[in-house]
Amino acid sequence: MALFNLNQLYLKGNTSFSRYFFIILLILTPVFTNAQPNILLIFSDDLNTRIGPYMGIDEHTPNLDRLAKEGVMFTQAYCQYPLCGPSRASIMSGLYPSTNGVLVNDDSPGSYKKINPSLKEHPSMAGFFREHGYFTARVSKIFHMGVPGGIERGDPGGDEPDSWDYAFNVMGPETLSPGELELLSPKNFHYGSNFARLILPDSLQYYQTDYIAANQAIAILESRAKEVASGATNKVKIKPDAPFFLAVGFVRPHVPLISTESCFANYPYEESVLPPVVVGDNVPKQALIRQNNNIWGMNELQKKKTISAYMASVKFMDEQVGRLLETMDQLDLRKNTIVIFLSDHGYNLGEHDCWAKTSLWEGTVRVPLVISVPGMEKTYGVKCESIAELIDLYPTLVELGGYSDEAPEILQGKSLVKYIENGNLVDNNAEAFTITNRGNAGTLVFGNYRYTRWGEDINNNNEELYNHESDPEELENIIDHPDQNKLLEEMRKRFNLAKQKSQKSIMK
């Protein structure tokens, strides 16, 4: 039976038993304003799992903490590419990057449909719901969008326009904000990938990108929740009776690391703790390309300021999430709205002395993912430990909306609904596959292990193997341990099969 879709329910006959059964069914089924649920999809940018719900950090991300208590938190969710453009195109298309063809950041509209014309008829996740009568809206960055450059210009970036009935591009000041922009990475002057911080007076937060995005999202929620004025003869809202699919993209904690004085006050840079740098001799050089001295050239003080500013940016983003949740409560929308929070990929802050993204460490590819579904309160607050991929989100929402029978056949993810219904369920065969370097390197998580390969073929010193049970920080590459030969062969085989699956041809 399709979840939420009461219109598809029917009972044959006209017996008193049928009437009694139908009444019981209505009592046990959540009551929704619309026949179909609304969907609020909230993206964060470059956010790792070192946040409140995952780390137990008090008063760091109180609004994400709250959302995690009102949904299921996936503790082992992984992106398919640790870079904004490919990851977001993968999430929204429901396809691996090697299948949809998006392997780099692209700032011109069209996304995967432009890069891979054979997918021009394949709707994005939002486009699917638009085709099924939803009002769909995008606020700020959902597909790739340049931060800070594209945001400062108000560009749509690599958006997929067919996805939306309405799209809003924020023109935020970013590096042009009032105040002193402090460069923290002397070897890198590209403000989309370097480290810089800017501390704003609280009074100027209202003009920041994410505050503006939250304002627009709140306006959309109010518009969708309110009835059209009685007797109105003017133009009224699009699809006035339709449920909504609202995607809101917050750009923090993407660099530049801009936040308010009150947020920064929680994280004095003097108290920042740098992770210990432990790198074995058998770690491939390719895995260490993102080390500090290769790209950024930060000294210890600059590293501490970077971590402090990142945390402050996360807190500012969390405050905007809180504004959305508060609005949902005020408008009584939570009882009929699925809320999802995720990041496009993880982020390194000095682990192995690596920084930022595109690496294949656990901290770079593991992401926060929280899914809150009305009517499934019995699993609220549960931490699901089964491995999940971000391409699973598309089929999950399709099933929650009651459209499983109409899901595009080419979707490569799997629905997570059974885990939302039973948060303690673990699939021991689940795995997650991630690539980087335009597909020339990849990593596979299966069970307690991560296997990574740099390049196509197996050769000397291009593989990594980690035991997450005994070594969660991936400090010891056990690839050359003789007692791990059987495991290594199994992981190589699984990696090859996962890579083959991820390169599915959809050419017609």
JOBEL-V974090 format. One record per residue. N is the residue number from 1. RES is the residue in three letters. SS is DSSP state (helix for helix, strand for strand, loop for the rest). OMEGA is omega in degrees with one decimal (NA if undefined). Layout:
# JOBEL-V974090
N & RES & SS & OMEGA
N & RES & SS & OMEGA
This chain:
# JOBEL-V974090
1 & MET & loop & -178.5
2 & ALA & loop & -179.0
3 & LEU & loop & 177.6
4 & PHE & loop & -171.4
5 & ASN & loop & -178.2
6 & LEU & helix & 179.3
7 & ASN & helix & -179.1
8 & GLN & helix & 179.5
9 & LEU & loop & 173.6
10 & TYR & loop & 178.7
11 & LEU & loop & 178.6
12 & LYS & loop & 177.4
13 & GLY & loop & -176.4
14 & ASN & loop & -176.9
15 & THR & loop & 177.1
16 & SER & helix & 176.8
17 & PHE & helix & 179.8
18 & SER & helix & 179.8
19 & ARG & helix & 179.4
20 & TYR & helix & -179.4
21 & PHE & helix & -178.6
22 & PHE & helix & 179.2
23 & ILE & helix & 178.2
24 & ILE & helix & -179.3
25 & LEU & helix & 178.9
26 & LEU & helix & 179.9
27 & ILE & helix & -175.5
28 & LEU & helix & -177.4
29 & THR & loop & 177.7
30 & PRO & loop & 179.5
31 & VAL & loop & -177.5
32 & PHE & loop & 178.9
33 & THR & loop & 178.6
34 & ASN & loop & 175.9
35 & ALA & loop & 179.2
36 & GLN & loop & -179.2
37 & PRO & loop & 165.9
38 & ASN & strand & 178.8
39 & ILE & strand & 173.5
40 & LEU & strand & -178.0
41 & LEU & strand & -176.4
42 & ILE & strand & 177.0
43 & PHE & strand & 161.7
44 & SER & strand & -172.4
45 & ASP & loop & 176.6
46 & ASP & loop & -176.8
47 & LEU & loop & 174.9
48 & ASN & loop & -176.1
49 & THR & loop & 176.9
50 & ARG & loop & 179.7
51 & ILE & loop & -173.5
52 & GLY & helix & -174.8
53 & PRO & helix & -176.2
54 & TYR & helix & -174.3
55 & MET & helix & -177.0
56 & GLY & loop & -179.5
57 & ILE & loop & -176.9
58 & ASP & loop & 171.2
59 & GLU & loop & 176.0
60 & HIS & loop & -179.6
61 & THR & loop & -174.5
62 & PRO & helix & -178.3
63 & ASN & helix & 172.6
64 & LEU & helix & 174.5
65 & ASP & helix & -179.6
66 & ARG & helix & -178.8
67 & LEU & helix & 178.8
68 & ALA & helix & 177.3
69 & LYS & helix & -179.3
70 & GLU & loop & -179.9
71 & GLY & loop & 177.7
72 & VAL & strand & 179.1
73 & MET & strand & 179.1
74 & PHE & strand & -173.9
75 & THR & loop & 179.4
76 & GLN & loop & 175.9
77 & ALA & strand & -174.2
78 & TYR & strand & 174.8
79 & CYS & loop & 179.0
80 & GLN & loop & 175.8
81 & TYR & strand & -176.6
82 & PRO & loop & 176.6
83 & LEU & loop & -169.1
84 & CYS & helix & -172.7
85 & GLY & helix & 179.7
86 & PRO & helix & -179.0
87 & SER & helix & -177.4
88 & ARG & helix & 176.5
89 & ALA & helix & 177.7
90 & SER & helix & 179.1
91 & ILE & helix & -173.0
92 & MET & helix & 177.4
93 & SER & helix & -175.7
94 & GLY & loop & -175.9
95 & LEU & loop & 175.4
96 & TYR & loop & 179.8
97 & PRO & helix & -179.7
98 & SER & helix & 175.9
99 & THR & helix & -178.1
100 & ASN & helix & 173.5
101 & GLY & loop & -178.5
102 & VAL & loop & -174.5
103 & LEU & loop & 177.3
104 & VAL & loop & 172.0
105 & ASN & loop & 179.9
106 & ASP & loop & -174.6
107 & ASP & loop & 179.8
108 & SER & loop & -174.2
109 & PRO & loop & 176.8
110 & GLY & loop & 179.0
111 & SER & helix & -172.7
112 & TYR & helix & 179.8
113 & LYS & helix & 177.6
114 & LYS & helix & -177.0
115 & ILE & helix & -179.9
116 & ASN & loop & -174.9
117 & PRO & helix & 179.0
118 & SER & helix & 178.4
119 & LEU & helix & -174.8
120 & LYS & loop & 178.6
121 & GLU & loop & -178.9
122 & HIS & loop & -177.1
123 & PRO & loop & 170.2
124 & SER & loop & 177.2
125 & MET & helix & 178.8
126 & ALA & helix & 178.9
127 & GLY & helix & 177.0
128 & PHE & helix & -179.4
129 & PHE & helix & 175.2
130 & ARG & helix & 178.4
131 & GLU & helix & -179.3
132 & HIS & loop & 169.2
133 & GLY & loop & 179.1
134 & TYR & loop & 164.7
135 & PHE & strand & -177.3
136 & THR & strand & -177.7
137 & ALA & strand & 175.2
138 & ARG & strand & 173.1
139 & VAL & strand & 177.6
140 & SER & strand & -165.2
141 & LYS & loop & 172.7
142 & ILE & loop & 165.4
143 & PHE & loop & -174.6
144 & HIS & loop & 177.8
145 & MET & loop & -175.9
146 & GLY & loop & 174.8
147 & VAL & loop & 9.7
148 & PRO & loop & -169.1
149 & GLY & helix & -178.0
150 & GLY & helix & 178.1
151 & ILE & helix & 179.8
152 & GLU & helix & 179.4
153 & ARG & helix & -174.8
154 & GLY & loop & -177.4
155 & ASP & loop & 175.1
156 & PRO & loop & -178.7
157 & GLY & loop & -178.2
158 & GLY & loop & -177.7
159 & ASP & loop & 174.3
160 & GLU & loop & -168.9
161 & PRO & helix & -178.5
162 & ASP & helix & -177.1
163 & SER & helix & -163.1
164 & TRP & loop & 164.5
165 & ASP & loop & -178.9
166 & TYR & strand & 177.7
167 & ALA & strand & -178.1
168 & PHE & strand & 177.0
169 & ASN & loop & 177.0
170 & VAL & loop & 167.5
171 & MET & loop & -177.1
172 & GLY & loop & -175.1
173 & PRO & loop & 178.5
174 & GLU & helix & -178.0
175 & THR & helix & 179.9
176 & LEU & helix & 179.4
177 & SER & loop & 176.5
178 & PRO & loop & 179.6
179 & GLY & loop & -176.2
180 & GLU & loop & 175.3
181 & LEU & loop & -175.2
182 & GLU & strand & 177.1
183 & LEU & strand & -178.1
184 & LEU & loop & -177.9
185 & SER & loop & -171.0
186 & PRO & loop & -177.1
187 & LYS & loop & -174.3
188 & ASN & loop & -178.2
189 & PHE & loop & 177.1
190 & HIS & loop & -171.1
191 & TYR & loop & 171.0
192 & GLY & loop & -177.9
193 & SER & loop & 177.8
194 & ASN & loop & 176.2
195 & PHE & loop & 177.0
196 & ALA & strand & 179.3
197 & ARG & strand & 177.1
198 & LEU & strand & -179.3
199 & ILE & strand & -176.2
200 & LEU & strand & 166.0
201 & PRO & loop & -179.1
202 & ASP & helix & -177.0
203 & SER & helix & -179.4
204 & LEU & helix & -178.6
205 & GLN & helix & -173.8
206 & TYR & helix & -177.5
207 & TYR & helix & 179.5
208 & GLN & loop & -173.2
209 & THR & helix & -174.6
210 & ASP & helix & 176.0
211 & TYR & helix & 178.3
212 & ILE & helix & 179.0
213 & ALA & helix & 178.6
214 & ALA & helix & 176.7
215 & ASN & helix & -177.5
216 & GLN & helix & 178.7
217 & ALA & helix & 178.1
218 & ILE & helix & 178.4
219 & ALA & helix & 179.0
220 & ILE & helix & 178.4
221 & LEU & helix & 178.8
222 & GLU & helix & 179.3
223 & SER & helix & -177.0
224 & ARG & helix & -175.4
225 & ALA & helix & -173.9
226 & LYS & loop & 178.2
227 & GLU & loop & 174.4
228 & VAL & loop & -178.0
229 & ALA & loop & -177.8
230 & SER & loop & 176.8
231 & GLY & loop & -177.0
232 & ALA & loop & 176.5
233 & THR & loop & 178.3
234 & ASN & loop & 175.3
235 & LYS & loop & -179.0
236 & VAL & loop & -173.4
237 & LYS & loop & 179.6
238 & ILE & loop & 177.8
239 & LYS & loop & -169.8
240 & PRO & loop & -176.6
241 & ASP & loop & -175.0
242 & ALA & loop & 168.4
243 & PRO & loop & -177.7
244 & PHE & strand & 167.5
245 & PHE & strand & -176.3
246 & LEU & strand & 178.3
247 & ALA & strand & -177.0
248 & VAL & strand & -179.1
249 & GLY & strand & 172.6
250 & PHE & loop & -175.0
251 & VAL & loop & 177.2
252 & ARG & loop & 14.3
253 & PRO & loop & 172.6
254 & HIS & loop & 175.9
255 & VAL & loop & 0.0
256 & PRO & loop & -173.9
257 & LEU & strand & -175.0
258 & ILE & strand & 177.2
259 & SER & strand & -175.2
260 & THR & strand & 178.1
261 & GLU & helix & -177.7
262 & SER & helix & 177.0
263 & CYS & helix & 179.1
264 & PHE & helix & -177.0
265 & ALA & loop & 179.9
266 & ASN & loop & -172.7
267 & TYR & loop & 177.3
268 & PRO & loop & -175.4
269 & TYR & helix & 178.5
270 & GLU & helix & -177.9
271 & GLU & helix & 177.7
272 & SER & loop & -179.9
273 & VAL & loop & 178.4
274 & LEU & loop & 178.6
275 & PRO & loop & 177.3
276 & PRO & loop & -179.9
277 & VAL & loop & 177.9
278 & VAL & loop & -179.1
279 & VAL & loop & -179.9
280 & GLY & loop & -179.4
281 & ASP & loop & -176.5
282 & ASN & loop & 176.0
283 & VAL & loop & -178.9
284 & PRO & loop & 179.0
285 & LYS & helix & -178.4
286 & GLN & helix & -179.5
287 & ALA & helix & -173.3
288 & LEU & helix & -179.1
289 & ILE & loop & -176.2
290 & ARG & loop & 176.3
291 & GLN & strand & -171.1
292 & ASN & helix & -173.7
293 & ASN & helix & 179.5
294 & ASN & helix & -170.0
295 & ILE & helix & -168.4
296 & TRP & loop & 178.2
297 & GLY & loop & -179.2
298 & MET & loop & 169.3
299 & ASN & loop & -174.8
300 & GLU & helix & 179.7
301 & LEU & helix & -179.9
302 & GLN & helix & 175.9
303 & LYS & helix & -179.8
304 & LYS & helix & 177.4
305 & LYS & helix & 178.4
306 & THR & helix & 179.5
307 & ILE & helix & 177.9
308 & SER & helix & -178.0
309 & ALA & helix & 176.6
310 & TYR & helix & 179.7
311 & MET & helix & 178.4
312 & ALA & helix & 178.6
313 & SER & helix & 176.7
314 & VAL & helix & -179.0
315 & LYS & helix & 177.8
316 & PHE & helix & 177.2
317 & MET & helix & 179.0
318 & ASP & helix & 178.0
319 & GLU & helix & 179.4
320 & GLN & helix & 174.0
321 & VAL & helix & 178.6
322 & GLY & helix & 178.2
323 & ARG & helix & 177.7
324 & LEU & helix & -179.2
325 & LEU & helix & 178.1
326 & GLU & helix & 177.6
327 & THR & helix & 177.8
328 & MET & helix & 178.7
329 & ASP & helix & -178.3
330 & GLN & helix & -178.5
331 & LEU & loop & 179.6
332 & ASP & loop & -178.4
333 & LEU & loop & -174.0
334 & ARG & helix & -175.9
335 & LYS & helix & -177.9
336 & ASN & helix & -175.3
337 & THR & strand & 170.9
338 & ILE & strand & 179.6
339 & VAL & strand & 178.8
340 & ILE & strand & 172.4
341 & PHE & strand & 178.6
342 & LEU & strand & 170.4
343 & SER & strand & -178.9
344 & ASP & loop & 175.9
345 & HIS & loop & 178.7
346 & GLY & loop & -173.0
347 & TYR & loop & 176.2
348 & ASN & strand & 177.0
349 & LEU & strand & 173.5
350 & GLY & loop & 175.3
351 & GLU & helix & -173.9
352 & HIS & helix & -173.2
353 & ASP & helix & 175.2
354 & CYS & strand & -175.2
355 & TRP & strand & 175.2
356 & ALA & strand & -167.7
357 & LYS & loop & 179.4
358 & THR & loop & 172.0
359 & SER & loop & 179.9
360 & LEU & loop & 173.7
361 & TRP & loop & 178.0
362 & GLU & helix & -178.1
363 & GLY & helix & -179.0
364 & THR & helix & -172.6
365 & VAL & helix & 177.0
366 & ARG & strand & -172.5
367 & VAL & strand & 169.6
368 & PRO & loop & 175.9
369 & LEU & strand & 178.0
370 & VAL & strand & 179.0
371 & ILE & strand & -179.5
372 & SER & strand & -176.4
373 & VAL & loop & 176.7
374 & PRO & loop & 179.6
375 & GLY & loop & 178.8
376 & MET & loop & -175.7
377 & GLU & helix & -177.4
378 & LYS & helix & 178.6
379 & THR & helix & 178.3
380 & TYR & loop & 178.8
381 & GLY & loop & -179.0
382 & VAL & loop & 174.8
383 & LYS & strand & -179.7
384 & CYS & strand & -175.2
385 & GLU & loop & 178.2
386 & SER & loop & -179.5
387 & ILE & loop & 179.6
388 & ALA & strand & 176.5
389 & GLU & strand & -179.3
390 & LEU & loop & 175.0
391 & ILE & loop & 177.3
392 & ASP & helix & -174.4
393 & LEU & helix & -179.1
394 & TYR & helix & -179.9
395 & PRO & helix & 177.5
396 & THR & helix & -179.1
397 & LEU & helix & 176.7
398 & VAL & helix & 179.0
399 & GLU & helix & 179.0
400 & LEU & helix & 178.2
401 & GLY & loop & 179.0
402 & GLY & loop & -174.9
403 & TYR & loop & -175.3
404 & SER & helix & -178.0
405 & ASP & helix & -178.3
406 & GLU & helix & -178.9
407 & ALA & loop & 176.3
408 & PRO & loop & -175.9
409 & GLU & loop & -173.7
410 & ILE & loop & 179.1
411 & LEU & loop & -175.4
412 & GLN & loop & 177.3
413 & GLY & loop & 178.0
414 & LYS & loop & 179.5
415 & SER & loop & 177.9
416 & LEU & loop & -174.5
417 & VAL & helix & -178.4
418 & LYS & helix & 177.7
419 & TYR & helix & 176.7
420 & ILE & helix & 177.5
421 & GLU & helix & 180.0
422 & ASN & loop & -171.7
423 & GLY & loop & -178.4
424 & ASN & loop & -180.0
425 & LEU & loop & 178.2
426 & VAL & loop & 175.5
427 & ASP & loop & -177.1
428 & ASN & loop & 178.0
429 & ASN & loop & -178.5
430 & ALA & loop & 178.1
431 & GLU & strand & 178.9
432 & ALA & strand & -176.7
433 & PHE & strand & -176.8
434 & THR & strand & 177.3
435 & ILE & strand & 172.4
436 & THR & strand & 178.6
437 & ASN & helix & 179.4
438 & ARG & helix & 178.2
439 & GLY & helix & -178.3
440 & ASN & loop & 175.0
441 & ALA & strand & -178.2
442 & GLY & strand & 179.1
443 & THR & strand & -179.3
444 & LEU & strand & 172.9
445 & VAL & strand & 177.7
446 & PHE & strand & -177.7
447 & GLY & loop & 179.9
448 & ASN & loop & -169.7
449 & TYR & strand & 169.9
450 & ARG & strand & 174.8
451 & TYR & strand & -177.7
452 & THR & strand & 177.0
453 & ARG & strand & 177.9
454 & TRP & strand & -176.9
455 & GLY & loop & -175.0
456 & GLU & loop & -171.0
457 & ASP & loop & 175.2
458 & ILE & loop & 175.1
459 & ASN & loop & -176.9
460 & ASN & loop & 170.8
461 & ASN & loop & 171.5
462 & ASN & loop & -179.4
463 & GLU & strand & 174.1
464 & GLU & strand & 176.6
465 & LEU & strand & -177.3
466 & TYR & strand & 175.4
467 & ASN & strand & -175.9
468 & HIS & loop & 179.6
469 & GLU & loop & -179.1
470 & SER & loop & -173.5
471 & ASP & loop & -175.9
472 & PRO & loop & -179.4
473 & GLU & loop & 176.6
474 & GLU & loop & -178.4
475 & LEU & loop & -177.8
476 & GLU & loop & 176.3
477 & ASN & loop & -174.9
478 & ILE & loop & -175.2
479 & ILE & loop & -175.8
480 & ASP & loop & 175.2
481 & HIS & loop & -176.6
482 & PRO & helix & -178.1
483 & ASP & helix & 179.1
484 & GLN & helix & -176.2
485 & ASN & helix & -179.6
486 & LYS & helix & 177.3
487 & LEU & helix & -179.1
488 & LEU & helix & 179.5
489 & GLU & helix & 178.3
490 & GLU & helix & -178.6
491 & MET & helix & 174.6
492 & ARG & helix & 180.0
493 & LYS & helix & 179.7
494 & ARG & helix & 178.3
495 & PHE & helix & -178.3
496 & ASN & helix & 179.0
497 & LEU & helix & 179.1
498 & ALA & helix & 179.2
499 & LYS & helix & 178.3
500 & GLN & helix & 178.6
501 & LYS & helix & -175.8
502 & SER & helix & -178.5
503 & GLN & loop & -178.3
504 & LYS & loop & 177.8
505 & SER & loop & 177.4
506 & ILE & loop & 178.3
507 & MET & loop & 178.8
508 & LYS & loop & NA
